[in-house]
Amino acid sequence: MSEKLDRFGAVASSLCAVHCAVCALLPAAFGALGLGFLIGHEAEWIFTAVAVVFAAGALVLGYRQHGSMRVAGLLALGIVGLLAS
């Protein structure tokens, strides 16, 4: 189960990186492809909420397994960073 979640997280983070790069470099491409809704604030909040839910799940599962406060703190800092941005 953990391996599947890790793979899903890797795919999700890769898609997020591609989305961010395209939004920053080629915003007109979304409009031309009929995907303009992906640039809107609502889509960004949905993506952020999904990322926070998965990060919180990883935080809980990872802390239970490893018990590292340093890793948990860095992940919590990442969640705060997502919400602040």
Beta strands, then each sheet from edge to edge (+ up, - down):
end
